[in-house]
Amino acid sequence: MPGPYDIFVLVKQVPDQSSKAGINPDGTIDRAKAKRMLNPFDRYALQAALYTKKHYGGRVTAVSMGPPAANEILLEALEHGVDRGVLLSDRRLAASDTLATAYALHKVIKWLGPFHLIFCGLQTTDGDTAQVGPQLAERLDLPQVTYCEDFEIENDRAKARRIIEGGIQHVKSDMPLLVTVANSYHPLEYKAFRGAWKVQWLQRHPEELKKYITVIDLDTVSADPERCGLKGSPTIVAHTDKVGDIGGNCKMYEGASTHDLVSEVIKASNIKEFVKA
Ligand SMILES: Cc1cc2nc3c(=O)[nH]c(=O)nc-3n(C[C@H](O)[C@H](O)[C@H](O)COP(=O)(O)OP(=O)(O)OC[C@H]3O[C@@H](n4cnc5c(N)ncnc54)[C@H](O)[C@@H]3O)c2cc1C
């Protein structure tokens, strides 16, 4: 069996939407006010990377771009079993749109060296564009499989099932390859006790932790600062509206039959005519 495989998984720290994130006057998210979490979609990418390592052998590197606090999600990835984490953190990256993000991340990947697979989440819960994975593949001149919900390696070739409009598609590809993992992929397994214990120990031994998580800046990866941050971002946030709090007034109806329930709802919504099916 060929392998082992060098696997990268991209993870992003996002505001926890159950906490109150503010909105800056320029329409961007005030991330400082929100609690932070691992992008839920990246949990599937993490599972795909760890499954691939477990079944075919290799090494998993979690890569993130963000402020120093994004270290937290790399620790979480270590707990789940990744072998190392790399954080690109640089003030010059602030206000990067997807174009600038993909540019900076492709520099990190090039700096890391040869690999077989890059797993990304499908999208994030903050930017929500689903653009970074495909843009990264283009920049790295890689084949890409998007919306992947099952992934195997057979005879040193990738074999994937992906969601398409109205059905599914089975594809095969040579590696290196970039895969964006759908949330219909297998959920992330629980942290292993050994991983959690190891991270606790590493947090008490910062010098050892540095062997597992490397923090780098734009100069390390020879990225052009003019193509990062606000300067490198052609996207303009024209306008942002605050959507009302989720929840609000909700009335629960109870009834013996569906007909009774529907009648109750129609009465309450003040609909005059009821078209019988
Ligand atoms: C004007 C403007 C200013 C912005 N300023 C900021 C800012 O200061 N800070 C900020 O965090 N965002 C900022 N954003 C949002 C930022 O552009 C996007 O969040 C980012 O480019 C990723 O796009 P996305 O969230 O749509 O990711 P998607 O394309 O939906 O993500 C797909 C997948 O790509 C990977 N990925 C995406 N981003 C990263 C990352 N940073 N590190 C590792 N993997 C990643 C993940 O695997 C993810 O699941 C700004 C956006 C605009 C338009």
The ligand as an SDF file (V2000), in Angstrom:
LIG
                    3D

 53 58  0  0  0  0  0  0  0  0999 V2000
  -13.6780   43.8650    3.8950 C   0  0  0  0  0  0  0  0  0  0  0  0
  -13.5500   42.5900    4.6650 C   0  0  0  0  0  0  0  0  0  0  0  0
  -12.7870   42.5880    5.8240 C   0  0  0  0  0  0  0  0  0  0  0  0
  -12.6210   41.4030    6.5400 C   0  0  0  0  0  0  0  0  0  0  0  0
  -11.8330   41.3890    7.6700 N   0  0  0  0  0  0  0  0  0  0  0  0
  -11.6060   40.2510    8.3300 C   0  0  0  0  0  0  0  0  0  0  0  0
  -10.7310   40.2060    9.4770 C   0  0  0  0  0  0  0  0  0  0  0  0
  -10.1520   41.2200    9.8550 O   0  0  0  0  0  0  0  0  0  0  0  0
  -10.5670   39.0000   10.1250 N   0  0  0  0  0  0  0  0  0  0  0  0
  -11.2010   37.8700    9.6800 C   0  0  0  0  0  0  0  0  0  0  0  0
  -11.0310   36.8080   10.2900 O   0  0  0  0  0  0  0  0  0  0  0  0
  -12.0100   37.9020    8.6260 N   0  0  0  0  0  0  0  0  0  0  0  0
  -12.2180   39.0480    7.9480 C   0  0  0  0  0  0  0  0  0  0  0  0
  -13.0610   39.0730    6.8680 N   0  0  0  0  0  0  0  0  0  0  0  0
  -13.6960   37.8440    6.5050 C   0  0  0  0  0  0  0  0  0  0  0  0
  -12.6930   37.0820    5.7120 C   0  0  0  0  0  0  0  0  0  0  0  0
  -12.4930   37.6380    4.4450 O   0  0  0  0  0  0  0  0  0  0  0  0
  -13.1910   35.7120    5.4820 C   0  0  0  0  0  0  0  0  0  0  0  0
  -13.7000   35.1870    6.6790 O   0  0  0  0  0  0  0  0  0  0  0  0
  -12.0590   34.8420    5.0210 C   0  0  0  0  0  0  0  0  0  0  0  0
  -11.5380   35.3290    3.8170 O   0  0  0  0  0  0  0  0  0  0  0  0
  -12.5030   33.4470    4.7620 C   0  0  0  0  0  0  0  0  0  0  0  0
  -13.6240   33.4900    3.9330 O   0  0  0  0  0  0  0  0  0  0  0  0
  -14.8820   32.7300    4.4240 P   0  0  0  0  0  0  0  0  0  0  0  0
  -15.0520   33.0000    5.8780 O   0  0  0  0  0  0  0  0  0  0  0  0
  -15.9980   33.0530    3.5080 O   0  0  0  0  0  0  0  0  0  0  0  0
  -14.3670   31.2510    4.2490 O   0  0  0  0  0  0  0  0  0  0  0  0
  -14.9230   30.1260    3.3260 P   0  0  0  0  0  0  0  0  0  0  0  0
  -14.4310   30.3310    1.9570 O   0  0  0  0  0  0  0  0  0  0  0  0
  -16.4010   29.9850    3.5430 O   0  0  0  0  0  0  0  0  0  0  0  0
  -14.1120   28.9400    4.0270 O   0  0  0  0  0  0  0  0  0  0  0  0
  -13.9130   27.6730    3.4100 C   0  0  0  0  0  0  0  0  0  0  0  0
  -12.8340   26.9430    4.1430 C   0  0  0  0  0  0  0  0  0  0  0  0
  -11.5840   27.5810    3.9080 O   0  0  0  0  0  0  0  0  0  0  0  0
  -10.7620   27.4570    5.0670 C   0  0  0  0  0  0  0  0  0  0  0  0
  -10.4530   28.7870    5.5900 N   0  0  0  0  0  0  0  0  0  0  0  0
  -11.1090   29.9450    5.3800 C   0  0  0  0  0  0  0  0  0  0  0  0
  -10.5010   30.9390    6.0420 N   0  0  0  0  0  0  0  0  0  0  0  0
   -9.4510   30.4040    6.6920 C   0  0  0  0  0  0  0  0  0  0  0  0
   -8.4510   30.9050    7.5750 C   0  0  0  0  0  0  0  0  0  0  0  0
   -8.4050   32.1870    7.9260 N   0  0  0  0  0  0  0  0  0  0  0  0
   -7.5330   30.0440    8.0700 N   0  0  0  0  0  0  0  0  0  0  0  0
   -7.5700   28.7330    7.7300 C   0  0  0  0  0  0  0  0  0  0  0  0
   -8.4950   28.2020    6.9280 N   0  0  0  0  0  0  0  0  0  0  0  0
   -9.4200   29.0240    6.4130 C   0  0  0  0  0  0  0  0  0  0  0  0
  -11.5420   26.6440    6.0870 C   0  0  0  0  0  0  0  0  0  0  0  0
  -11.2420   25.2780    5.9180 O   0  0  0  0  0  0  0  0  0  0  0  0
  -12.9760   26.9290    5.6600 C   0  0  0  0  0  0  0  0  0  0  0  0
  -13.8780   25.9390    6.0890 O   0  0  0  0  0  0  0  0  0  0  0  0
  -13.2480   40.2390    6.1110 C   0  0  0  0  0  0  0  0  0  0  0  0
  -14.0290   40.2500    4.9480 C   0  0  0  0  0  0  0  0  0  0  0  0
  -14.1790   41.3980    4.2350 C   0  0  0  0  0  0  0  0  0  0  0  0
  -15.0110   41.3750    2.9960 C   0  0  0  0  0  0  0  0  0  0  0  0
  1  2  1  0
  2  3  1  0
  2 52  2  0
  3  4  2  0
  4  5  1  0
  4 50  1  0
  5  6  2  0
  6  7  1  0
  6 13  1  0
  7  8  2  0
  7  9  1  0
  9 10  1  0
 10 11  2  0
 10 12  1  0
 12 13  2  0
 13 14  1  0
 14 15  1  0
 14 50  1  0
 15 16  1  0
 16 17  1  0
 16 18  1  0
 18 19  1  0
 18 20  1  0
 20 21  1  0
 20 22  1  0
 22 23  1  0
 23 24  1  0
 24 25  2  0
 24 26  1  0
 24 27  1  0
 27 28  1  0
 28 29  2  0
 28 30  1  0
 28 31  1  0
 31 32  1  0
 32 33  1  0
 33 34  1  0
 33 48  1  0
 34 35  1  0
 35 36  1  0
 35 46  1  0
 36 37  1  0
 36 45  1  0
 37 38  2  0
 38 39  1  0
 39 40  1  0
 39 45  2  0
 40 41  1  0
 40 42  2  0
 42 43  1  0
 43 44  2  0
 44 45  1  0
 46 47  1  0
 46 48  1  0
 48 49  1  0
 50 51  2  0
 51 52  1  0
 52 53  1  0
M  END
$$$$
